[in-house]
Amino acid sequence: MRAAIEAHDAGADVAIVSKLHPTRSHSGAAEGGINAALGNASEDSPESHAFDTVKGSDYLGDQDAIEVFTAEAPGDIYQLEHWGCVFSRMPDGRIAQRPFGAAGAPRTAYAADITGHVLLHVCYEQVMKRSLRVYEELFAWKLVVEDGRCQGVVCWDLVNGGLKTIGAKTIILATGGIGRLFRATTNAWSCTGDGMAMALHAGVPLKDMEFMQFHPTTLYPSGILITEGCRGEGGYLLNKDGERFMKRYAPNAIELASRDVVSRSEQTEIDQGRGIDGCVFLDLRHLGAEKILERLPGSRELAMTYAAVDPIYDPIPVRPGAHYSMGGVDTDVWGKTELEGLYAAGECACVSVHGGNRLGGNSLMETITFGRRSGKAAAEAALSTADVSFSSSTQADAERELKRLLDRTDGERPAAIRDELGATMLENFGVFRREEKMVRQQEVVAGLRERYERVVVEDKGEVFNNDLTHALELGYLLDLASCMLEGGIARKESRGAHARPYDYPTRDDEHFLKHSLVTWEDGGPKLSYKPVTMTKWEPQERKY
Ligand SMILES: Cc1cc2nc3c(=O)[nH]c(=O)nc-3n(C[C@H](O)[C@H](O)[C@H](O)COP(=O)(O)OP(=O)(O)OC[C@H]3O[C@@H](n4cnc5c(N)ncnc54)[C@H](O)[C@@H]3O)c2cc1C
């Protein structure tokens, strides 16, 4: 939506396509906040935000992109505020900022613990104010690529059925993450990496796909997120002996070390028998009822509803869960991909500001800052492009493929394959990675792909055919799993969220200070690399 607003304001004729109503996008689940060096709660600067982000990325983030990001973030926050975003306030009326993991200053602006919900509604208001066309409940399935450029998108109409091709001079993918590749995840059912897969099959490389963030505090067993804001407000992590174990792993930052560090520490405690039923405890009791009710009401409600625990009186059982994809569609700092006419922004893109590990609060900011930038760039490109003209062949091919799928009556429904994929990815490509498990997972995915070739859509109807869309999404997930594994096996080091303590326990800048790129060739992933852009920060040992 941020991209669409900017493209409209730059003079382009814009439409939004979404498989959900826009305010049901998964950004609405974001709780804790959004990072910008406003310097309200203590002294801060874009430079310091940039350094924290570079260090957090384990030096894999592109420093030119990070500098753009941190320099423009404050202006974007004020823009949101002027649009009516109800940020929480300091007593003097300025925007409040809370501490978040691995941040050198309290830098995370927030609206209690419903920040994403608020941002989504503010952006939707701006979309409505401009009367932008929104094709909601339209499932984008394939990009139209002709004459060497992206010219449109073939969509399945979820409400009425049937395929529709929408032509466009430029297209921005903003389809979000891929958490549903893992069984324990904070992500909604809709987070199936569709845009990444569409780009991949249009010949565009995906970058750094092996880097999947596991968030340290997800509720057992649902995987629902309990925001980092809880630790930002002073929450402790305890093992079964009541010990604040993070003091051993990150003596300075303790619970506010970066997410990869905290997740690994938790997993180690659990693996070494100091967990509680596969979890550790997040303890907020010492914050007191007043602070919990004022700053963290949503988290309390989630804990009460989904874990039957009231954090005012009891600690919350939490464990690491798949949360955020650092990898995505390879773009430049204007969201432009290798394919003329195609742009990407938000979680589906990899600019890359997050490198090997994203800092909490940097993702909402990325959707806004790089959403705006890609909207501007895509509008300028569209306004200087003659009309698009494409044949009907992409839709005709899609119709044949769809017919083959819908005509099949013998085989397996998507759900069991999807469940097995999620469970095995968590087992074999989780917080800690082992060579033999990753190789095993490649075989598992190959087996699931064979079963997928015979997948059956039992619902032959046109209206809200979730059976069909689940089958299409499953195809995306399988391809993206292969890309992740290919990158993970080849990256013989430990960096950020890619942890190989058993065979390659340390970072290897000599061989792997580089982005992985994966393209889809001859029915499978093909790997190559490109350099990381460095401006002023040389890699250092990362300690918190
Ligand atoms: C529980 C949770 C809490 C989080 N908290 C924070 C936080 O406090 N701070 C922070 O910085 N980050 C947070 N994150 C991360 C951050 O919220 C996300 O990375 C970010 O919101 C993603 O935004 P997006 O616009 O890229 O994708 P989304 O908000 O997921 O939107 C994707 C859009 O694409 C559409 N779409 C997808 N596929 C298709 C298709 N095939 N056809 C048509 N439309 C499609 C969807 O309908 C949707 O509208 C959190 C993430 C989670 C899961």
The ligand as a Tripos MOL2 file, in Angstrom:
@<TRIPOS>MOLECULE
LIG
   53    58     1     0     0
SMALL
NO_CHARGES

@<TRIPOS>ATOM
      1 C1          3.5140  -11.8760   14.4140 C.3       1 LIG1
      2 C2          4.5110  -10.9450   13.7910 C.ar      1 LIG1
      3 C3          4.9110   -9.8120   14.4620 C.ar      1 LIG1
      4 C4          5.8270   -8.9340   13.8850 C.ar      1 LIG1
      5 N1          6.1900   -7.8000   14.5660 N.ar      1 LIG1
      6 C5          7.0170   -6.9220   13.9670 C.ar      1 LIG1
      7 C6          7.3480   -5.6980   14.6080 C.ar      1 LIG1
      8 O1          6.8880   -5.3980   15.7030 O.2       1 LIG1
      9 N2          8.1820   -4.8590   13.9660 N.ar      1 LIG1
     10 C7          8.7150   -5.1260   12.7400 C.ar      1 LIG1
     11 O2          9.4630   -4.3270   12.2100 O.2       1 LIG1
     12 N3          8.3930   -6.2830   12.1110 N.ar      1 LIG1
     13 C8          7.5630   -7.1740   12.6900 C.ar      1 LIG1
     14 N4          7.2510   -8.3420   12.0450 N.ar      1 LIG1
     15 C9          7.6690   -8.5100   10.6580 C.3       1 LIG1
     16 C10         6.8100   -7.6290    9.7670 C.3       1 LIG1
     17 O3          5.5600   -7.4760   10.3290 O.3       1 LIG1
     18 C11         6.6470   -8.2130    8.3710 C.3       1 LIG1
     19 O4          7.8890   -8.5550    7.8340 O.3       1 LIG1
     20 C12         5.9890   -7.1860    7.4690 C.3       1 LIG1
     21 O5          4.8350   -6.6690    8.0590 O.3       1 LIG1
     22 C13         5.6590   -7.7940    6.1260 C.3       1 LIG1
     23 O6          4.9640   -6.8370    5.3810 O.3       1 LIG1
     24 P1          4.7070   -7.0380    3.8440 P.3       1 LIG1
     25 O7          3.9610   -5.8550    3.3940 O.co2     1 LIG1
     26 O8          5.9660   -7.3890    3.1570 O.co2     1 LIG1
     27 O9          3.7750   -8.3500    3.7710 O.3       1 LIG1
     28 P2          2.2940   -8.6140    4.3220 P.3       1 LIG1
     29 O10         1.8550   -7.6360    5.3220 O.co2     1 LIG1
     30 O11         2.2450  -10.0650    4.6790 O.co2     1 LIG1
     31 O12         1.4000   -8.3720    3.0500 O.3       1 LIG1
     32 C14         1.4580   -9.2100    1.9370 C.3       1 LIG1
     33 C15         0.3410   -8.8530    1.0130 C.3       1 LIG1
     34 O13         0.5050   -9.5860   -0.1920 O.3       1 LIG1
     35 C16        -0.7100  -10.1950   -0.5410 C.3       1 LIG1
     36 N5         -0.4120  -11.4260   -1.2820 N.ar      1 LIG1
     37 C17         0.4270  -12.4240   -0.9500 C.ar      1 LIG1
     38 N6          0.4280  -13.3670   -1.8980 N.ar      1 LIG1
     39 C18        -0.4300  -12.9540   -2.8610 C.ar      1 LIG1
     40 C19        -0.8610  -13.4800   -4.0930 C.ar      1 LIG1
     41 N7         -0.4380  -14.6610   -4.5660 N.pl3     1 LIG1
     42 N8         -1.7580  -12.7760   -4.8120 N.ar      1 LIG1
     43 C20        -2.2310  -11.5920   -4.3670 C.ar      1 LIG1
     44 N9         -1.8540  -11.0540   -3.2100 N.ar      1 LIG1
     45 C21        -0.9650  -11.7150   -2.4750 C.ar      1 LIG1
     46 C22        -1.4250  -10.4480    0.7660 C.3       1 LIG1
     47 O14        -2.8180  -10.5060    0.5190 O.3       1 LIG1
     48 C23        -1.0270   -9.2230    1.5530 C.3       1 LIG1
     49 O15        -1.9100   -8.1660    1.2700 O.3       1 LIG1
     50 C24         6.3530   -9.2170   12.6170 C.ar      1 LIG1
     51 C25         5.9530  -10.3690   11.9470 C.ar      1 LIG1
     52 C26         5.0540  -11.2380   12.5330 C.ar      1 LIG1
     53 C27         4.6740  -12.4730   11.7930 C.3       1 LIG1
@<TRIPOS>BOND
     1     1     2 1
     2     2     3 ar
     3     2    52 ar
     4     3     4 ar
     5     4     5 ar
     6     4    50 ar
     7     5     6 ar
     8     6     7 ar
     9     6    13 1
    10     7     8 2
    11     7     9 ar
    12     9    10 ar
    13    10    11 2
    14    10    12 ar
    15    12    13 ar
    16    13    14 ar
    17    14    15 1
    18    14    50 ar
    19    15    16 1
    20    16    17 1
    21    16    18 1
    22    18    19 1
    23    18    20 1
    24    20    21 1
    25    20    22 1
    26    22    23 1
    27    23    24 1
    28    24    25 2
    29    24    26 1
    30    24    27 1
    31    27    28 1
    32    28    29 2
    33    28    30 1
    34    28    31 1
    35    31    32 1
    36    32    33 1
    37    33    34 1
    38    33    48 1
    39    34    35 1
    40    35    36 1
    41    35    46 1
    42    36    37 ar
    43    36    45 ar
    44    37    38 ar
    45    38    39 ar
    46    39    40 ar
    47    39    45 ar
    48    40    41 1
    49    40    42 ar
    50    42    43 ar
    51    43    44 ar
    52    44    45 ar
    53    46    47 1
    54    46    48 1
    55    48    49 1
    56    50    51 ar
    57    51    52 ar
    58    52    53 1
@<TRIPOS>SUBSTRUCTURE
     1 LIG1         1 GROUP 0 **** ****
